[in-house]
Amino acid sequence: MQGQSSRGFLLLGLTVYLFLSTVSPNLLTREDPVGKCDIIVVLGGEQYDRSQRAFDLYSKGYANRILVSGRSEEQLIGKELLRLGVRKEDLVFESDSRSTYENALFSVKHLKKNNTESAIIVTSWYHSRRALKAFQSSTNDIRFISLPTEKSKFFYFNPREVLNTFKEHFKIIYYDFRYHSEIAFPLPKHR
């Protein structure tokens, strides 16, 4: 009996894993057409891929400033961006936020203070839909576009990425209820 139960859980786990690994990229990723903006906002949490994506956009001239958002990210992402070749005077830091919601809230204050009209949001591919929605929910005065990191070709073999992808589904539902962000459950538009 215990062997059947173990096989059942294994089969259920494998089914959920396969479902999430095939459906997650489409549900979680938001990537907009690239365009010139006033600033790049890179969210903390993943140092190398996000830094590289922000640097690539910066070096191609899509924005001439980078705002690094997140507690202690000045030490991590900031140093990496400097190492990659971003000029120190082109970097700005928002170091108070501890969540995606706070990234948006605190970064938007800085962006508004500097009369920003458009910003590129750089984060991980699986975090991009929720991050973009958090920024869009913070203001209607700034145009945000999402240009996340690329999903690794075989991300489903990377335990950390699979775990983060799995957790992101729950975070989206939490944000919908906690912040009324309408990512997973958009409300109908009133006419």
N, C-alpha and C positions, 0 to 999 in steps of 0.2 A: 504494500500500500504506500509506504514512504517513497519508494522508487518512482511510482506513478506520479505522486505529488511533486517530486523534484523535477521530473521530466516535464510536467505541466507548467511549473514555474519557469523552467528553462525555455520552453516553447513560447510562453507568454512574453518573457523578457526579450527573446530573439525577435518576436513579431513586433513588439513596441520599438525595439532598436532599429529594425529594418524600415518600419513606417517613418520614424522620426528622421532617419538618415536620408530617406528619399524625399520626404515632404518638407522638412525643415528649411532647406535653402529657399524654397519658394515662399514659405510663410513668413520667414523671419527677415529676409534680405530686402532692403530697399536701396537701389542704386539708380541715381538720376543721371541724365546726360551731363557731362562735364561742361562747365562754363566758368568764365572769369567772375570772381567775387571779391569783396573787400578784404576778407580774412578767412583763414582756415581755423576751425576749432577742433582740436584733437583731444578726445576724451581719454582719461587715464584708465589704467587697468591692464593694459597689454603693451609693454614697452616697445618691442622691436617692430612688429608688423605695422602698428599704428604710426610709429615714428617714420618708418620708411614710406608709407603711403602719403603722409603729410609732406615729407620732404620731396617726394616725386612731384606732387602737385605744386608745391612752392617753387621748385627748380624749373618747372615748365611755365611758370608765370601765371598760374591761375589765381594766385593771391600773393601779396607781398608781405603779409604779416601772419603769424601763427599764434593763436591763443591756446595754451595748454591748460586744460581744466581738470582739477582733481587734487585732493590732498596728497602731498609728498611727490607729486608727479614732476615738479620742477627738478628734483634730484634725478629722476629716472628718464622720463621722456625729454625733458629739457636738455639734459646732458647728451642724450643720444642725438637729438636734432642738431646741437652744436657740433658734435662729432661728424655728423653727415655733411655739414656745411652751411647750415642756416646761420645768418648773421645774428649776433646777440641782440642788436637793436631791433630786430624784426620779431623777437619773441616777447610774449606777454603771458603772465601767469595768473590763474585764478586758483588759489590753493585752499579754499575753504570747503569745497563740496566733497561729499562722501557717498553720493549716489547719483544715478542718472538724472533723477528729478532735480537734485541740487546742482548738478553740472549745468543744466539748462537754466535754472533760476538765477544762479550767480553769474554765469557767463553772459546771459542776456542783459543784466544790469551793466556789465562792462561794455557790451556791444552798443547799447543805447547811448551810454555816456559818450561814446566815440562816434556817434552818428553813423553807425554801420547800417547799410541797406541790404547787404547780402553776405551769407557765410556758408562755407562748405563744412559739413560735419564729417569728421573722420573717426570711425570706430571699427570694431570687428564686424564682419558680415552678419553674424547671428544676432548682433545687438543693434543693427542699423535701423530697423523699423521702429523699435521702441524709443531709441535715442532721438530720431528725427521727430517723432510725435511729441516727445517731451519738449523739444525746442519750439516746435510749432505751437504747442499749447501755451507756451510762456509769453508769446507776443504775436501779433499780426503785423507788426511794423517792419519785420525783417524777413527777407526771402532766404529760406534754408534749402540747401540741396545736400543729399546724402551720397558720399563717395567712400564706401567702407573698404576695409581690407579685402583681399580676395580669399575666397574659400579654398583651402588646399584641395588638391584633386582627389585625394583619398582621406578626407577629414574623418570619415567614419572609422578609420584605423587609429586615430589620435584620441586616446582616452580623455584628455583634458578638453579638447574641442567638443567631443560628444557630450561630456558632462555639462559643459557650458551651454550647449545647444538645448539639451534637455531642460536645464534650469530656466532658460530664457522663455520657454513656453509658459511656465508658471509665473515668471516675473511679469509677463505681458498681462496675464489675467489679474494678477495683484494690482498692477498699475491701473488697469481699467476700473477696478473697484475703488482703489485708494485715491486716485487722482482724477477719476472720470476722464481718462485719456482716450477711450474709445478705439483702442488698437485692435483688440480681438472682437469686441462687440460694438461696432459703430451704431449709433442711434440714427433712426431715419431723419432726414432733413425735413423741416417744416416749411411749408410753402406759404 
